[in-house]
């Protein structure tokens, strides 16, 4: 019966030492088919992306070389047009943002008045009750303090 060892490193004995054969070492480190397909996909997609990057950079450089004189000659027109377009775009986006903010606030207030408590309405209720309590305390304090000053005025000017 042939002598077979279990495990990935079967070896032959040569002069008392055990060394795996070159073919066994190669088979132990070979990738499976999924790894090979993944590696080929990586190489192909990387090559395509590198090619597209090179084409983009080349086209950009050629466009700059070709259009630079035209841009320089027409720059007195483009700078004011760019400034006007910038401010028009900024104004439009600002108006849209203010409109959305007003719409969101009106929607929140409508839900709050209708009784559907939106997120944050508990904080509003708490703040409203604190303001009402503080106003009540200030009213009481003003009555008390105002009475104090009226009595002080009578002492200062008894005929007043």
Number of C-alpha atoms within 10 A of each C-alpha: 3 4 5 9 10 6 6 11 14 15 15 15 10 8 6 7 9 12 13 14 12 9 8 13 14 9 10 10 8 10 10 8 9 9 11 12 12 11 12 12 12 12 12 12 12 12 12 12 12 12 11 12 12 12 12 12 11 12 12 12 11 12 11 13 10 11 10 12 11 10 13 10 10 11 13 10 10 13 11 11 11 12 11 12 12 12 11 12 12 12 12 12 12 12 12 12 12 12 12 12 12 12 12 12 12 12 13 18 16 14 14 16 10 9 10 12 14 13 10 10 16 11 10 12 11 11 12 12 12 12 12 12 12 12 12 12 12 13 12 12 12 12 11 11 13 12 12 11 11 11 13 12 13 11 11 10 9 9 7 7
